[in-house]
């Protein structure tokens, strides 16, 4: 399991959101650097967001979810075409789980376990 994981739940359907593309980026002096990407599986998870041999470093990260594609695939109108979650890693030895609760017209997120 990577040091950063995510899980997307579609609260409007009451189930995991399968097929949500996401990218993970690390903040650097020149902007943002892509360090991982994937698509949520049937359980709403991306199991290989970052390579298993990658080491986290302290700093700023952002997860970008392509919610527009997900809702278009569901043939559902939505308001937010993208959800960007920016967070900080202070202790690189810890696990950071960033769930996304999603509906066509709103979302929330938190630091999970």
PLY file of the C-alpha trace (Angstrom):
ply
format ascii 1.0
element vertex 113
property float x
property float y
property float z
element edge 112
property int vertex1
property int vertex2
end_header
0.00 0.00 0.00
1.30 3.46 -0.84
1.78 6.23 1.69
-1.10 8.14 0.04
-4.36 6.41 -0.82
-7.83 7.51 -1.83
-11.36 6.16 -1.93
-14.31 7.76 -3.75
-17.90 7.16 -2.69
-20.86 8.39 -4.74
-23.27 9.48 -2.01
-26.07 10.11 -4.52
-26.04 6.44 -5.51
-25.03 5.03 -2.12
-22.05 3.09 -3.47
-18.40 3.32 -4.47
-17.65 5.50 -7.48
-16.04 3.23 -10.07
-14.20 4.82 -12.99
-13.06 8.15 -11.51
-9.70 9.17 -13.01
-7.34 10.84 -10.53
-3.84 12.24 -10.49
-1.51 12.89 -7.57
0.98 15.74 -7.73
3.77 16.97 -5.46
4.44 20.67 -5.05
7.91 21.68 -6.19
9.79 24.94 -6.69
8.66 25.11 -10.32
5.01 24.20 -9.74
3.48 20.73 -9.49
5.08 17.41 -10.45
2.98 14.37 -11.40
3.85 11.43 -9.15
0.90 9.10 -9.66
-2.35 8.49 -11.45
-5.06 5.91 -11.72
-8.76 5.16 -12.01
-10.98 4.00 -9.18
-11.92 0.33 -9.21
-15.29 -1.30 -8.40
-14.67 -0.57 -4.70
-13.99 3.13 -5.45
-10.28 2.75 -4.66
-7.07 3.31 -6.56
-4.74 0.61 -5.28
-1.57 1.75 -7.05
-1.72 5.56 -6.90
2.04 5.74 -6.31
4.69 3.11 -6.88
5.26 0.82 -3.90
8.98 1.64 -3.87
8.35 5.40 -3.75
9.20 7.31 -0.62
6.98 10.16 0.52
8.52 13.46 1.41
7.12 16.23 3.54
5.43 18.94 1.52
2.35 19.93 -0.40
0.36 17.43 -2.45
-2.78 17.61 -4.51
-5.21 15.00 -5.72
-7.20 15.94 -8.82
-10.35 13.93 -9.52
-11.95 14.04 -12.98
-15.52 14.09 -11.70
-16.85 15.45 -15.00
-15.84 12.25 -16.81
-17.28 10.09 -14.06
-20.69 11.79 -14.11
-20.74 11.93 -17.93
-20.16 8.17 -17.96
-23.12 7.86 -15.54
-25.19 10.08 -17.89
-25.72 12.41 -14.93
-25.58 16.18 -15.03
-23.14 17.61 -12.50
-21.86 20.98 -11.36
-18.18 20.31 -10.57
-16.18 18.94 -13.52
-13.13 18.52 -11.31
-12.37 18.23 -7.61
-8.91 19.28 -6.44
-7.85 18.43 -2.90
-4.67 20.12 -1.70
-3.10 18.80 1.52
0.17 18.72 3.44
2.29 15.78 4.45
4.18 16.68 7.63
5.42 13.23 8.68
6.41 11.17 5.63
6.47 7.97 7.70
2.69 8.12 8.22
-0.07 6.85 5.95
-2.32 9.51 4.38
-5.77 8.42 3.23
-7.83 11.06 1.42
-11.44 9.93 0.84
-13.81 11.86 -1.40
-17.57 11.80 -0.82
-19.14 12.82 -4.10
-22.53 13.79 -5.50
-23.46 15.65 -8.71
-23.77 18.99 -6.92
-21.42 18.74 -3.96
-18.49 16.95 -2.37
-16.58 16.65 0.89
-13.28 15.18 1.94
-11.34 14.48 5.12
-8.19 12.76 6.33
-9.15 9.12 6.77
-7.34 6.18 8.23
0 1
1 2
2 3
3 4
4 5
5 6
6 7
7 8
8 9
9 10
10 11
11 12
12 13
13 14
14 15
15 16
16 17
17 18
18 19
19 20
20 21
21 22
22 23
23 24
24 25
25 26
26 27
27 28
28 29
29 30
30 31
31 32
32 33
33 34
34 35
35 36
36 37
37 38
38 39
39 40
40 41
41 42
42 43
43 44
44 45
45 46
46 47
47 48
48 49
49 50
50 51
51 52
52 53
53 54
54 55
55 56
56 57
57 58
58 59
59 60
60 61
61 62
62 63
63 64
64 65
65 66
66 67
67 68
68 69
69 70
70 71
71 72
72 73
73 74
74 75
75 76
76 77
77 78
78 79
79 80
80 81
81 82
82 83
83 84
84 85
85 86
86 87
87 88
88 89
89 90
90 91
91 92
92 93
93 94
94 95
95 96
96 97
97 98
98 99
99 100
100 101
101 102
102 103
103 104
104 105
105 106
106 107
107 108
108 109
109 110
110 111
111 112
